[in-house]
Amino acid sequence: MRTQVAIIGAGPSGLLLSQLLQLQGVDNVVLERRTGEYVLGRIRAGVLEQGAVDLLHEARVGARLAREGLAHEGFDICVGDRRHRIDLKGLTGGKCVTVYGQTEVTKDLMDARAALGGTVVYEAQDVALHDLGGKAARVTYRRDGKAAEVVCDYVAGCDGFHGVSRGAIPKDLLRNYERVYPFGWLGVLSDTRPVSDELIYVHHERGFALCSMRSMTRSRYYIQCEFDEDLEEWTDDRFWDELRRRLPPDAAAALQAGPAIEKSIAPLRSFVAEPMRYQRLFLAGDAAHIVPPTGAKGLNLAASDIYYLSRALIAHYKENRDDLLDAYSQTALRRVWKAERFSWWMTTLLHRFPDASAFDRRVQEAELDYVTGSVAARTALAENYVGLPY
């Protein structure tokens, strides 16, 4: 098979890149190790920056998002029993975020790729990258026990943290930066009405908590826990009881409990791989970087990568320009590191760190007091939360 761009990974970043390229006449093939049903079954983020929303509309997959997405003009930070509202719209000149689950984004993109006749190969096993420095790259894989090959001009590695793409960059050229946090998030998804119309971030002596949602009938809640907790010990009743302890009284009284339809523990880490380009290979999304979920930047950061990469590839094929391809890694990493900083800062601000000294805790209290009491500090928080410009 011959194509212009081979895309590894059929998550939202890979499918979004595929859609944007095909709409501009750039031929591409997507290879995915898992089944489509597995990809859709992954429960992930649900807060979209305006830039990501605009990009989805550009990809012609924004119709259901426009109907069903929930525009949020602010959120609350709770310190003890006090709730402090961060007025995103007022502090950023009218910008807000949209709550719309990553699963729904992926489904919309899958439907759009099928409608345009895009080539997406699921259950592509043993994917390997070859000849990245040659006149044409090759991607080999096996499907249904048969060997296959894609010959292409470029490879887009959109296959996540555990994918094969990043490993194709020689170790002596790849620089990895990482911080692993000493706790995790225990998350529960339930078909219950959200406790609030907007998100609530909670700093509490028992640990962080977050009240989020996927719709007005489906809630997503998180509590800080040990990263190696035994999930089996967390019954639904135990989770709801612990969440109530961390919420302010009005929110605890309004909390509607129900059976968990999904429950998991996610470790928290910050990770960046540099560079994001090696010869004919470009990394995007989780293949190049991971952020703790505190700042809601994971999917949004992948979207900004795809914004830069799609425009660079389209400029190459339609305008015979390579300047954007040459600048891709540097351009993407500038925004990546700003999002990493913000996600680290939000995590540091709101969580209880087990090794924190008395001095560390008092500094954290002072920082919370400054953020909730200063218009300038809230503006900086809001500007980062709604998304820095591409």
PyMOL commands that set and color helices and strands:
alter all, ss='L'
color gray80, all
select helices_A, chain A and resi 12-23+36-41+50-58+63-68+88-91+102-115+166-168+231-233+236-246+249-254+285-287+293-295+298-319+323-350+358-373+375-386
alter helices_A, ss='H'
color red, helices_A
select strands_A, chain A and resi 5-8+28-31+47-48+70-72+74-79+82-87+97-99+119-121+125-130+137-143+146-152+154-157+175-190+200-203+209-215+218-225+260-274+277-278+281-283+289-290
alter strands_A, ss='S'
color yellow, strands_A
deselect
rebuild
show_as cartoon
